[in-house]
Amino acid sequence: MLSPTDNSKNQPASRLATILMHRRVNNLKSGSGVHLMCLCACLIEAGYEIRIILAPRTSFGRIPFCKPDKVLAEHGISIEWPKTVRIGGIYVSSCSGVWAKAIRRLFTYMVSALRLWLGGTRRPYPSDLGKTLGSSEARKVQEAANKKPSDLVIAEYSSLAPLLGGCDAAKRATLIHDLLSSRAGSFRQAGRAPDHTPITVRQECERLMQADLCIHASQLEANLLQEKLPHIKHIWMRPLIADNRGALGGAPRVVFIGTSHDGNRAALDLIVNDIWPRVRAEVKCELWIVGEISSWVTGNPEGIRCFHPIEDLCELANGNSIGIAPMLAASGISIKIGTYLELGMRVLTFEDTLKAYGDTLDGLVTAVATPEEFSSALISMLKNQDQTAQDPLDVLSQLQATMKNDELLNYLKA
């Protein structure tokens, strides 16, 4: 898990940063949770006290209770969650609408399980990603934020950015994991329906008009919005790269890590139906599918092992592992690439996926243009371990030298 520098822990927090959120916070070790904790690490290093205010209804998703990830308490980050009852470390919703939504979700899950049992296909449940809050819920969030004026208030995703104008704060910012307008186009190009509420670039820019700063997970998207909104400060928040290398030896294996969202499901379909059969015909090694996405693997495909979320990813890594990211439908930045590099793996991805990192990974990651090239490159990497392997320590040293957030830290400290 990402953490601030040791020096930051000794700095007194003299300013308050408030983060507005409308999603679950029970698992912040993967996906967009990694970006959030990277931002929190920067805020702590810049001397901020952090509080998170969660939307009373939307933040529960489809489960009416939530135990926040312990990493928040470990970093001294407080939580305020209106319309909840706290029982121990668990927040329970007091909104009848949240419980009604949970009952509908349970019924849908049972129908989906029955369909799968009868030989059908599993369908994803519609996502609320991209939706703005209703007026009543938005007012509750703003009221909670204004109980104590902030030096900096940060809305997570553009969907919460319209709340910034009603918050009592010296500065206002938006954490943009990915541009929802770009995400929709990416999914359509891959032949899939968007897994969120689609909006246009113009609509997304209108949402962001009250921000002084946009903190981007992707350099590509930071450059795009810089052109659209030049009066707002745009900073690319580079992912923090730790040294989590596993053993140097070990049997060769291929690894795909992912949470359960439709971009990963599209990649999984490509892997299981196209890439892996070609690879398996040439090289007899194993493919490990790790994380929530593993639950979408059906049947018993040859040479594939599934692992549900595990606490320590270092158990998966060794010097002969290859992390793959064949993302057809994606936006923002593929955080799994950084995870693979942290673990000392070689990495194979698509050229379009790598653009979010700018030129920081040039020469450190193998990137190709098509699924056919992906299969061929993976076969070559597995057959030629010595020729394609780089010293993981050299790779990490280069990354840690370039993946510094000096620009963001300087802005926060100013």
Secondary structure in CASP SS format (residue, H / E / C, confidence):
PFRMAT SS
TARGET T0000
AUTHOR 0000-0000-0000
METHOD secondary structure of the structure
MODEL  1
M C 1.00
L C 1.00
S C 1.00
P C 1.00
T C 1.00
D H 1.00
N H 1.00
S H 1.00
K H 1.00
N H 1.00
Q C 1.00
P C 1.00
A C 1.00
S C 1.00
R E 1.00
L E 1.00
A E 1.00
T E 1.00
I E 1.00
L E 1.00
M E 1.00
H C 1.00
R C 1.00
R C 1.00
V C 1.00
N C 1.00
N C 1.00
L C 1.00
K C 1.00
S C 1.00
G C 1.00
S H 1.00
G H 1.00
V H 1.00
H H 1.00
L H 1.00
M H 1.00
C H 1.00
L H 1.00
C H 1.00
A H 1.00
C H 1.00
L H 1.00
I H 1.00
E H 1.00
A C 1.00
G C 1.00
Y E 1.00
E E 1.00
I E 1.00
R E 1.00
I E 1.00
I E 1.00
L E 1.00
A C 1.00
P C 1.00
R C 1.00
T H 1.00
S H 1.00
F H 1.00
G C 1.00
R C 1.00
I C 1.00
P C 1.00
F E 1.00
C E 1.00
K C 1.00
P C 1.00
D C 1.00
K H 1.00
V H 1.00
L H 1.00
A H 1.00
E H 1.00
H C 1.00
G C 1.00
I C 1.00
S E 1.00
I E 1.00
E E 1.00
W C 1.00
P C 1.00
K C 1.00
T E 1.00
V E 1.00
R E 1.00
I E 1.00
G C 1.00
G C 1.00
I E 1.00
Y E 1.00
V E 1.00
S E 1.00
S C 1.00
C C 1.00
S H 1.00
G H 1.00
V H 1.00
W H 1.00
A H 1.00
K H 1.00
A H 1.00
I H 1.00
R H 1.00
R H 1.00
L H 1.00
F H 1.00
T H 1.00
Y H 1.00
M H 1.00
V H 1.00
S H 1.00
A H 1.00
L H 1.00
R H 1.00
L H 1.00
W H 1.00
L C 1.00
G C 1.00
G C 1.00
T C 1.00
R C 1.00
R C 1.00
P C 1.00
Y C 1.00
P C 1.00
S C 1.00
D C 1.00
L C 1.00
G C 1.00
K C 1.00
T C 1.00
L C 1.00
G C 1.00
S H 1.00
S H 1.00
E H 1.00
A H 1.00
R H 1.00
K H 1.00
V H 1.00
Q H 1.00
E H 1.00
A H 1.00
A H 1.00
N C 1.00
K C 1.00
K C 1.00
P C 1.00
S E 1.00
D E 1.00
L E 1.00
V E 1.00
I E 1.00
A E 1.00
E E 1.00
Y C 1.00
S H 1.00
S H 1.00
L H 1.00
A H 1.00
P H 1.00
L H 1.00
L H 1.00
G H 1.00
G H 1.00
C C 1.00
D C 1.00
A E 1.00
A E 1.00
K E 1.00
R E 1.00
A E 1.00
T E 1.00
L E 1.00
I E 1.00
H C 1.00
D C 1.00
L C 1.00
L H 1.00
S H 1.00
S H 1.00
R H 1.00
A H 1.00
G H 1.00
S H 1.00
F H 1.00
R H 1.00
Q H 1.00
A C 1.00
G C 1.00
R C 1.00
A C 1.00
P C 1.00
D C 1.00
H C 1.00
T C 1.00
P C 1.00
I C 1.00
T C 1.00
V H 1.00
R H 1.00
Q H 1.00
E H 1.00
C H 1.00
E H 1.00
R H 1.00
L C 1.00
M C 1.00
Q C 1.00
A C 1.00
D C 1.00
L E 1.00
C E 1.00
I E 1.00
H E 1.00
A C 1.00
S C 1.00
Q H 1.00
L H 1.00
E H 1.00
A H 1.00
N H 1.00
L H 1.00
L H 1.00
Q H 1.00
E H 1.00
K H 1.00
L C 1.00
P C 1.00
H C 1.00
I C 1.00
K E 1.00
H E 1.00
I E 1.00
W E 1.00
M C 1.00
R C 1.00
P C 1.00
L C 1.00
I C 1.00
A C 1.00
D C 1.00
N C 1.00
R C 1.00
G C 1.00
A E 1.00
L C 1.00
G C 1.00
G C 1.00
A C 1.00
P C 1.00
R E 1.00
V E 1.00
V E 1.00
F E 1.00
I E 1.00
G C 1.00
T C 1.00
S C 1.00
H C 1.00
D H 1.00
G H 1.00
N H 1.00
R H 1.00
A H 1.00
A H 1.00
L H 1.00
D H 1.00
L H 1.00
I H 1.00
V H 1.00
N H 1.00
D H 1.00
I H 1.00
W H 1.00
P H 1.00
R H 1.00
V H 1.00
R H 1.00
A H 1.00
E H 1.00
V C 1.00
K C 1.00
C C 1.00
E E 1.00
L E 1.00
W E 1.00
I E 1.00
V E 1.00
G C 1.00
E H 1.00
I H 1.00
S H 1.00
S H 1.00
W H 1.00
V C 1.00
T C 1.00
G C 1.00
N C 1.00
P C 1.00
E C 1.00
G C 1.00
I E 1.00
R E 1.00
C E 1.00
F E 1.00
H C 1.00
P C 1.00
I C 1.00
E C 1.00
D C 1.00
L H 1.00
C H 1.00
E H 1.00
L C 1.00
A C 1.00
N E 1.00
G C 1.00
N C 1.00
S E 1.00
I E 1.00
G E 1.00
I E 1.00
A E 1.00
P C 1.00
M C 1.00
L C 1.00
A C 1.00
A C 1.00
S C 1.00
G C 1.00
I C 1.00
S C 1.00
I H 1.00
K H 1.00
I H 1.00
G H 1.00
T H 1.00
Y H 1.00
L H 1.00
E H 1.00
L C 1.00
G C 1.00
M C 1.00
R E 1.00
V E 1.00
L E 1.00
T E 1.00
F E 1.00
E H 1.00
D H 1.00
T H 1.00
L H 1.00
K H 1.00
A H 1.00
Y H 1.00
G C 1.00
D C 1.00
T C 1.00
L C 1.00
D C 1.00
G C 1.00
L C 1.00
V C 1.00
T E 1.00
A E 1.00
V E 1.00
A C 1.00
T C 1.00
P H 1.00
E H 1.00
E H 1.00
F H 1.00
S H 1.00
S H 1.00
A H 1.00
L H 1.00
I H 1.00
S H 1.00
M H 1.00
L H 1.00
K H 1.00
N C 1.00
Q H 1.00
D H 1.00
Q H 1.00
T H 1.00
A C 1.00
Q C 1.00
D C 1.00
P H 1.00
L H 1.00
D H 1.00
V H 1.00
L H 1.00
S H 1.00
Q H 1.00
L H 1.00
Q H 1.00
A H 1.00
T H 1.00
M C 1.00
K C 1.00
N C 1.00
D H 1.00
E H 1.00
L H 1.00
L H 1.00
N H 1.00
Y H 1.00
L H 1.00
K H 1.00
A C 1.00
END
